[in-house]
């Protein structure tokens, strides 16, 4: 059973009171399951190199997608996807 929660906050800005009412539903996180013996592709990177790539993005990046395509590794942050119009809400 899921519980629907709500959040309301107001703030005064330049003499205008703005009120926001947000509702959300708590849900269980889902993760993909697969058999490792069926995964033929593998890649590895040193922790130092990965840290340098990740630090390129803002420290508060919530999600960083990493994928390999045509022999290149691509890193894309969630924020970049939204700004370019490629993200899904």
N, C-alpha and C positions, 0 to 999 in steps of 0.2 A: 504494500500500500504506500503510495506516494503522498506526501504532504505538500500542499501548495503554500508558499510563504510569500510574504509581502514586505516591502520596504518603502517607506515614505520619508522624503526629506525636503526641506524648504530652505531657500536662502534669499537674502535681500541684496539686490544688486542695482545700484543707481536708482533707488527708490521704487524698484519693481520687485514684488515678492514672487518668486518662482517656486512651484511645488511639483515634485515628481513622485509618482506612485509606480513602483516597479513590482511586478509579481514574477515569481519564479517557482519552479518545481524541482525539488531535490530528486536526483536520480542516481542510480548505481552506474559507475563507470564501466564501459564495455571495452574489452581488449580482444584483439584478433588472436586466435589460436591456430597453430600450424605445427606440422611435424618437421623437426629440424632435418631429418634425413631426406626430405623432399626439397629442401632449399638448396639449390645448386650454386647460387651466387653468394659470394662472400667478399667483404672488403675490410681492410684494417687501416688504422691511422694511429700515429703516435699521440699520446695524450698532450704533448707540448704543441704539436701542429694543430690538433683539434681545438685546443684552448685559444690559439691565435685566431683561428677562423671564427670561433664563437664570440670572441671579444670584439670582433668587427661590428657586431650587432649591439644594440643597447643592452645594458646589464639587466634590464627588467623584461627582456624578451620572454614571453610566456611559452611560445612554441617555435621551434626551429626545424623546418623540414630539410632532410638531407637525402639526396638521391643521386644515382649515377646514371649518366646518359651519354652515349657515344664516347666513352672513355674519359669523361669529365665528371667531377663531383660538383653538384649544385647545392647551395645552401640558400634557403628562402625563409624569411621570418613571416609570421602571421600578419604583422603590420604591413609589410611590403605587399602581400597579397591583397589586403583590403584596399590599400592606396591605389594599386594598379587595376582594381576591379575584378581580380581573379579569385578572390576569397569567397567563401560561402558563409552565410550567416546562419 
